[in-house]
Amino acid sequence: MTLDIRNDEAGSRFVATVDGHEAYVAYRSVDDKTIEYRRTFVPTELRGQGLAAKLVAHALGYAREHGFSVVPTCSYVRSYVDRNPEFQDLTAV
C-alpha cells in the first residue's frame, strides 16, 4: 500500500486518507522545540494493515527532521517508541 501522509497544520494532525476514510496522528506544539503527539486514530475499516505504525513513523520522522523533542502522550506513540529504539532519543519525557 502506497500511503500519502500530509501534515494538516490547521488541524494539527498528520493525515492519511484511504478508501475515503481518514486515519491520523494528532499533535500540538508545546514550545518551539517540542511537539506532543496526543492521539492516533485509525477507523475500524482500516485497522490491521499497519497504518498506525506508518503514521507514527512519519510523525516521528517529521519531529527528527525539524529538530523537535517529542512528548508521546498517546499510548500508541509511546508503545511505538518503546519498540523502536531508533526513535527513543526524541522523547522529551
Backbone torsions as a table, in degrees:
resi	resn	phi	psi	omega
1	MET	NA	120.9	173.3
2	THR	-84.3	128.2	-173.4
3	LEU	-119.1	126.0	176.6
4	ASP	-100.4	109.8	-179.9
5	ILE	-107.1	127.9	-179.8
6	ARG	-119.5	151.2	176.4
7	ASN	-91.5	106.6	176.2
8	ASP	-87.7	85.4	-175.1
9	GLU	-61.9	-38.0	179.2
10	ALA	-63.0	-36.1	179.4
11	GLY	-93.0	-2.1	-178.6
12	SER	52.0	57.2	178.6
13	ARG	-160.3	153.1	171.1
14	PHE	-94.9	127.6	-171.1
15	VAL	-125.4	138.8	170.2
16	ALA	-125.7	131.5	177.4
17	THR	-109.5	123.1	-179.2
18	VAL	-131.0	123.4	179.2
19	ASP	50.9	39.8	177.5
20	GLY	80.1	2.9	-179.9
21	HIS	-110.7	140.0	179.0
22	GLU	-102.2	132.0	170.9
23	ALA	-115.8	149.2	-176.3
24	TYR	-157.3	163.4	167.6
25	VAL	-119.7	118.0	179.9
26	ALA	-88.8	144.0	-178.9
27	TYR	-141.3	169.2	169.0
28	ARG	-147.7	149.8	175.5
29	SER	-81.4	125.9	176.8
30	VAL	-82.6	-46.9	174.2
31	ASP	-156.1	-168.8	-174.8
32	ASP	-72.5	-4.8	179.7
33	LYS	-125.6	2.4	-174.4
34	THR	-135.4	135.7	177.2
35	ILE	-123.6	137.4	179.1
36	GLU	-106.3	125.7	174.3
37	TYR	-95.7	112.5	-167.2
38	ARG	-96.7	-33.1	-174.1
39	ARG	-158.4	141.2	171.6
40	THR	-118.0	130.9	-179.8
41	PHE	-133.4	130.2	173.5
42	VAL	-129.7	123.5	179.2
43	PRO	-60.0	150.5	-179.3
44	THR	-49.0	-40.8	-176.8
45	GLU	-63.2	-21.0	-174.9
46	LEU	-109.9	-0.5	-176.0
47	ARG	-70.9	154.7	177.7
48	GLY	84.0	11.0	-178.5
49	GLN	-113.6	5.8	-179.7
50	GLY	80.3	13.5	-176.5
51	LEU	-65.8	-42.7	179.4
52	ALA	-59.8	-43.6	179.7
53	ALA	-62.0	-41.1	179.0
54	LYS	-65.8	-40.6	178.2
55	LEU	-64.1	-45.2	-178.6
56	VAL	-66.9	-41.6	177.0
57	ALA	-59.9	-40.4	177.7
58	HIS	-63.1	-46.4	-179.2
59	ALA	-62.2	-42.0	178.8
60	LEU	-68.1	-37.3	175.1
61	GLY	-62.3	-39.5	176.1
62	TYR	-60.0	-46.5	179.8
63	ALA	-59.6	-46.4	179.9
64	ARG	-61.5	-47.0	-178.4
65	GLU	-59.3	-33.6	-177.1
66	HIS	-100.5	7.1	175.5
67	GLY	73.1	25.7	179.4
68	PHE	-89.8	146.8	163.5
69	SER	-87.1	155.2	-174.8
70	VAL	-118.6	134.1	169.5
71	VAL	-104.8	106.7	-175.9
72	PRO	-88.3	72.8	179.5
73	THR	-64.4	-38.0	178.1
74	CYS	-65.2	130.6	-178.1
75	SER	-63.7	-32.8	178.6
76	TYR	-68.4	-43.0	179.1
77	VAL	-62.6	-44.1	178.7
78	ARG	-58.6	-47.2	-179.7
79	SER	-62.9	-40.9	179.5
80	TYR	-62.1	-45.6	179.4
81	VAL	-62.7	-42.4	179.2
82	ASP	-60.9	-34.3	-178.6
83	ARG	-85.2	-13.2	-175.6
84	ASN	-126.6	88.8	-173.7
85	PRO	-55.8	-24.5	-178.7
86	GLU	-65.4	-12.9	179.1
87	PHE	-107.3	-5.2	-174.7
88	GLN	-64.9	-26.3	178.3
89	ASP	-69.5	-13.4	-179.0
90	LEU	-81.4	-22.8	-171.6
91	THR	-71.1	136.4	-179.1
92	ALA	-89.1	-17.6	178.9
93	VAL	-136.9	NA	NA
